[in-house]
Amino acid sequence: MTFSIAGYCAQTGMFGVAVSTSSLAVGGRCSFAKAKTGAALIQNYADPSLGPVALQALSEGKDAQATVDHLVSVGHGIAWRQIMVVDGNGGTAHFDGENCADPHRCAETTHCVAGGNILATADVAQATVDGFDAADPGLHLGERLLLALEAGLAKGGEANPERSAHLLVVDELGWPPVDLRVDMHEEPVAELRRVWEDFRPEMLGFVARAVDPASAPKHGEGEADG
């Protein structure tokens, strides 16, 4: 159904996730992140109610493994869930319920965890974290996560054709400076790349307009009022 990655940038303190799946609106069901707190992915028969529970546990100081254990203890239908968590220190943990759709895998490396189910190959999760590791740590976390997702896709991604994708990154703000979604597309990861490339030059301007509109750059000619 889904392959994804959650990661942390030690240089900036950003957290984020990137995910793609064959069903619609993956960004509305699977992706969760909170500034200065951590990130979580809830997938395979996703229960979106577990995302806020994960972020609350992380905000209370639980590490990634304790947060996963908490979700397993309180979650409904937990045997059908696949969970990945990155905590405030960049620690990682995951859970694969016994009823996760095969083939399913998770992989962890420093500051990131990746996983998926109904995968095209057993190598997708490892390729995804390897893609994260291979990326220049000086790159924006959104770029590193997208490179990692592309590395997973290069190994086959999901066995079914992907139709939606999401890139979510949080910083010190109370809202995510990056929240890009693609739905009902034949190549959602490639489309997410296109949207990211268009969005990235505008990103700091959008933040500046929210934080200090008097000093922010003016809208460019033809630019939407956003």
C-alpha positions as CSV (number, residue, x, y, z in Angstrom):
1,M,0.0,0.0,0.0
2,T,2.6,2.5,1.1
3,F,6.3,3.4,1.4
4,S,7.6,6.3,3.4
5,I,10.4,7.8,5.5
6,A,10.5,10.0,8.7
7,G,13.6,11.9,9.4
8,Y,15.4,14.5,11.6
9,C,18.0,17.2,10.7
10,A,20.6,17.5,13.4
11,Q,21.9,20.8,11.9
12,T,18.5,22.7,11.9
13,G,16.3,20.7,14.3
14,M,13.7,20.1,11.6
15,F,11.6,17.0,11.5
16,G,9.7,15.7,8.5
17,V,8.2,12.8,6.5
18,A,7.8,11.8,2.9
19,V,5.3,9.2,1.8
20,S,3.7,7.7,-1.3
21,T,0.9,5.2,-1.8
22,S,-1.5,3.7,-4.3
23,S,-4.6,5.2,-2.6
24,L,-5.8,8.8,-2.4
25,A,-4.9,11.5,0.1
26,V,-2.0,9.8,1.9
27,G,-1.0,13.2,3.4
28,G,-4.4,13.4,5.2
29,R,-4.1,10.0,6.8
30,C,-0.5,8.9,7.4
31,S,1.9,11.9,8.0
32,F,2.4,13.6,11.3
33,A,5.1,16.0,12.6
34,K,5.4,18.7,15.3
35,A,8.1,21.3,15.6
36,K,10.7,20.6,18.3
37,T,9.0,17.3,19.1
38,G,9.3,14.7,16.4
39,A,7.5,12.9,13.6
40,A,5.4,9.8,13.0
41,L,4.0,7.7,10.2
42,I,0.9,5.6,10.6
43,Q,0.2,3.3,7.7
44,N,-1.2,0.0,6.4
45,Y,-4.9,0.3,7.2
46,A,-3.9,3.7,8.6
47,D,-5.6,4.9,11.8
48,P,-5.1,8.7,11.7
49,S,-6.1,9.1,15.3
50,L,-2.8,7.5,16.3
51,G,-0.8,10.4,14.9
52,P,-1.8,13.0,17.5
53,V,-1.3,10.4,20.2
54,A,2.2,9.8,19.0
55,L,3.0,13.5,18.9
56,Q,1.5,14.0,22.4
57,A,3.7,11.1,23.8
58,L,6.8,12.7,22.2
59,S,5.9,16.1,23.6
60,E,5.7,14.5,27.0
61,G,9.3,13.4,26.7
62,K,8.9,9.8,25.6
63,D,11.6,8.6,23.2
64,A,10.8,6.9,19.9
65,Q,10.6,3.3,21.3
66,A,8.5,4.3,24.3
67,T,6.2,6.2,21.9
68,V,5.8,3.2,19.7
69,D,5.2,1.0,22.7
70,H,2.5,3.4,23.9
71,L,0.7,3.4,20.6
72,V,0.8,-0.4,20.5
73,S,-0.7,-0.5,24.0
74,V,-3.6,1.9,23.3
75,G,-4.2,1.5,19.6
76,H,-7.3,-0.1,18.2
77,G,-6.7,-2.8,15.6
78,I,-3.0,-2.5,16.2
79,A,-2.2,-5.8,14.4
80,W,-3.1,-4.1,11.1
81,R,-0.9,-1.0,11.6
82,Q,2.6,-0.1,10.6
83,I,4.2,2.7,12.7
84,M,7.4,4.6,12.4
85,V,8.5,7.3,14.8
86,V,11.4,9.8,15.1
87,D,11.8,11.5,18.5
88,G,13.1,14.9,19.6
89,N,16.7,13.6,19.7
90,G,16.6,11.9,16.3
91,G,16.1,8.5,17.8
92,T,13.9,6.1,15.8
93,A,11.7,3.1,16.3
94,H,9.0,1.1,14.3
95,F,6.3,-1.5,14.6
96,D,4.9,-3.9,12.1
97,G,1.6,-5.5,13.1
98,E,1.2,-9.2,12.4
99,N,-1.5,-8.5,9.9
100,C,0.6,-5.9,7.9
101,A,0.2,-6.6,4.1
102,D,3.1,-8.5,2.7
103,P,5.8,-7.9,1.7
104,H,6.4,-5.4,4.4
105,R,9.7,-4.1,5.8
106,C,11.2,-1.3,7.9
107,A,14.7,0.0,8.2
108,E,16.5,2.5,10.5
109,T,19.6,4.5,10.3
110,T,20.9,7.6,12.1
111,H,18.0,10.1,12.4
112,C,15.6,8.3,10.1
113,V,13.3,5.4,9.7
114,A,11.7,4.1,6.6
115,G,9.1,1.4,5.8
116,G,6.4,0.1,3.6
117,N,4.0,-2.6,2.8
118,I,2.9,-4.4,-0.4
119,L,6.4,-3.5,-1.6
120,A,7.6,-4.2,-5.1
121,T,10.9,-5.6,-3.6
122,A,12.2,-6.4,-0.1
123,D,15.0,-3.8,-0.7
124,V,12.7,-0.7,-0.8
125,A,13.0,0.3,2.9
126,Q,16.7,-0.1,3.1
127,A,17.2,1.8,-0.2
128,T,15.1,4.6,1.2
129,V,17.3,5.0,4.4
130,D,20.4,4.6,2.3
131,G,19.2,7.5,0.1
132,F,18.8,9.6,3.2
133,D,22.3,8.8,4.4
134,A,23.7,9.5,1.0
135,A,22.3,12.9,0.7
136,D,24.4,15.9,1.7
137,P,23.4,16.7,5.4
138,G,23.6,20.4,4.5
139,L,20.7,20.1,2.2
140,H,17.2,21.2,3.3
141,L,15.5,18.3,5.1
142,G,12.7,18.4,2.6
143,E,15.2,17.7,-0.2
144,R,16.9,14.9,1.7
145,L,13.5,13.2,2.4
146,L,12.5,13.5,-1.2
147,L,15.8,12.1,-2.4
148,A,15.3,9.2,0.0
149,L,11.7,8.6,-1.3
150,E,13.1,8.6,-4.8
151,A,15.7,6.1,-3.9
152,G,12.9,3.8,-2.6
153,L,10.9,4.3,-5.7
154,A,14.0,3.4,-7.8
155,K,14.0,0.0,-6.0
156,G,10.3,-0.5,-7.0
157,G,8.4,1.4,-4.4
158,E,4.9,-0.1,-3.9
159,A,3.9,-3.1,-5.9
160,N,0.8,-1.3,-7.0
161,P,0.9,2.0,-9.0
162,E,1.4,5.0,-6.7
163,R,-1.3,7.6,-6.9
164,S,-0.6,10.1,-4.1
165,A,2.4,11.5,-2.2
166,H,3.2,14.0,0.6
167,L,6.1,16.0,1.9
168,L,5.8,17.5,5.3
169,V,8.5,19.4,7.2
170,V,8.3,21.3,10.5
171,D,10.8,23.8,11.9
172,E,10.5,26.1,15.0
173,L,7.2,27.6,13.8
174,G,3.8,26.5,15.0
175,W,2.9,25.5,11.5
176,P,4.7,23.5,8.8
177,P,6.7,25.6,6.3
178,V,6.5,22.6,3.9
179,D,3.3,20.7,3.4
180,L,3.1,19.6,-0.2
181,R,0.5,17.1,-1.5
182,V,-0.1,15.3,-4.8
183,D,-3.2,13.3,-5.4
184,M,-4.6,11.3,-8.3
185,H,-1.5,11.4,-10.3
186,E,0.1,8.6,-12.4
187,E,3.6,9.5,-11.1
188,P,3.0,11.3,-7.8
189,V,6.7,11.2,-6.6
190,A,7.9,12.8,-9.8
191,E,5.1,15.3,-9.5
192,L,6.0,16.0,-5.9
193,R,9.6,16.7,-7.0
194,R,8.3,19.2,-9.6
195,V,6.1,20.9,-7.0
196,W,9.0,21.0,-4.5
197,E,11.3,22.5,-7.1
198,D,8.8,25.3,-7.8
199,F,8.0,25.8,-4.1
200,R,11.5,25.9,-2.7
201,P,12.5,29.3,-4.0
202,E,9.3,30.8,-2.5
203,M,9.4,29.0,0.8
204,L,11.3,31.6,2.9
205,G,9.2,34.4,1.5
206,F,6.0,32.7,2.6
207,V,7.5,32.3,6.1
208,A,8.6,35.9,6.2
209,R,5.2,37.1,5.3
210,A,3.7,35.2,8.2
211,V,6.3,36.2,10.8
212,D,7.1,39.8,9.8
213,P,4.8,41.0,7.0
214,A,6.0,44.6,7.2
215,S,9.6,43.6,6.3
216,A,8.7,40.6,4.1
217,P,9.4,40.7,0.3
218,K,6.5,41.9,-1.8
219,H,4.5,39.5,-3.9
220,G,6.0,39.1,-7.3
221,E,4.0,40.1,-10.4
222,G,1.4,37.4,-11.1
223,E,2.1,35.6,-7.8
224,A,-1.0,34.4,-5.9
225,D,-1.8,36.1,-2.6
226,G,-0.6,33.4,-0.4
